């Protein structure tokens, strides 16, 4: 079945026009990812209006190409200038830039490119095989479960998105509130329109996303008059040739790092709220811990480039698994991808892959093909990148703001959307200034109507609230939401307070209950394994005399991209 | 008496917004059909937001203003002049962006998206990058090339009718 769908998807996107558009998409993504301050989400959002007139498979293949290009573009700036193009390539600079400064920029780039390729391919394979399986699990979800899944996604994003959980939760709630403006989707009654016809339509969420994210990000980049006048090429050397063969040899000798890091990336992508910015640091840290020479990390060794680059490209595969199978975006980039899918009348859900297999697999295969294109285009785009880096930041920002103005209007041909862009640009700017993370707000805007619709469906079935705690999946997500809300306290007190020793154990025991309630054969066994894990953790702490261990891991925290 | 810190002021503003919107939920009509009233979801969010704002207020009153690194990620650490003039100088680039975009939107029905867009990008580049004659030519060329190119792709390539404006539509 999978093979048939894969062949049909190849036939769907395997035409010259689509492949050319994908090439342009990957190229655009590579450049967008390479420019610090120009995020992948921004690139996807700006590409969106161009895809309106295309058939869904073609438009979505183009968008996926921008995504894949963007994921790999960050390494160019990170390695050659020491400034990561995207937050997901922060760890790449730790060893990439030193290696480039030691006179091997071509090798550093080659390792980065091939690691990105391997990470992307591993995650594409997992996407094709795991998404349909997860969708099958998703078929078990009822409105209560979906509602709780959204709450969990919001809670974990809020807990990871900033240093202050309360600010993160406030941002998430504001995002949900923004989505309630206009006619409600369940019964069509006007809300918060204050007698204004334009408000009755509600805020277009793409305009909100561009305003919150692109507008405020651009203003951040040009806020300082001195840095606004600078161009990227003023830092580091960017005239190099990529050493492909030497890079492949290095990767072949370190295939375990590639595989482990890619799996870390996919797993991080599956968790709502996490993303490339966590995955690359996590993979780097794991590679350092597993290395026989951890002291060499940071001096320009291949392991330090392979780990972050394999993981950050694998993240979006994981994120797409959840998005395509359950319709829940894990991070800001996936939220924008969801917007792109909805504009093309594609509504991801557990039944989507079964009902529209060719379209679903076209998206998967586009991810796969775009990864190959990225590999071929990197050398060429390096020259374009050199040209782009000569542009001053204020020129880039002005052009992008101009593009935002045209692109947002093109979404619905409504002038009100441009005002939405401005107001939410101001709001995003002010929120960032006061330390409110934007990621939970963006997810709140995207998930708001999904949460409300499922709540309305749940109430249509029964007004009894008990299914939220008696249904196994709902309880599972509720427990996860509670533990993710408590996660910042756990993180800040780890290694300092005794109670943190019980946190993972308590979580394992708590999750075992709903998993056991799910029934069948496998899940009760999984529940027993969770209990065993909790007991083992307890035993190991007792054996160590309840000693608090020093914590050296990097803090898990996502950036705003 | 200590003046309220910035976080406390934000929390109070949030609570006031919650109050206004909560009041507004009473004007949401309830239809005869459907189990869940259209006002329930916004009220639930507003209740949660109010509780969070109270926690935020208490936090800010108990612990004082958040440490500098917790917010103000626009702050470059450069010395600032006191008073409103100093504030305007510090925020001049973002203020110019907002003001020019506002002017672009207000004039859009007259200038249209091509002339307005080129004008917006050109003016913004000049304001941020300087008005030197050499730069003026460069800014004009970049604005015309990029916005004109984008406008052409949408108008002729994708068939999207962008606002023509009164000036442009007259021709």
Interface residues (C-beta under 8 A of the other chain):
Chain A: X49 X50 X52 X53 X163 X164 X166 X167 X169 X170 X173 X174 X176 X177 X180 X184 X186 X187 X189 X190 X191 X192 X194 X218 X219 X220 X222 X223 X224 X225 X227 X228 X229 X392 X394 X395 X397 X398 X399 X401 X402 X403 X405 X406 X409 X410 X413 X415 X418 X419 X422 X425 X426 X429 X432 X433 X434 X435 X436 X451 X452 X455 X456 X459 X460 X463
Chain B: X6 X7 X10 X14 X21 X24 X25 X28 X29 X30 X31 X33 X34 X35 X36 X38 X39 X41 X42 X45 X46 X48 X49 X52 X53 X55 X56 X59 X66 X70 X71 X72 X73 X74 X76 X78 X91 X92 X93 X94 X97 X98 X101 X102 X104 X105 X108 X109 X113 X117 X120 X121 X124 X125 X128 X129 X139 X142 X143 X146 X147 X150 X151 X153 X154 X158 X159 X160 X161 X162 X163
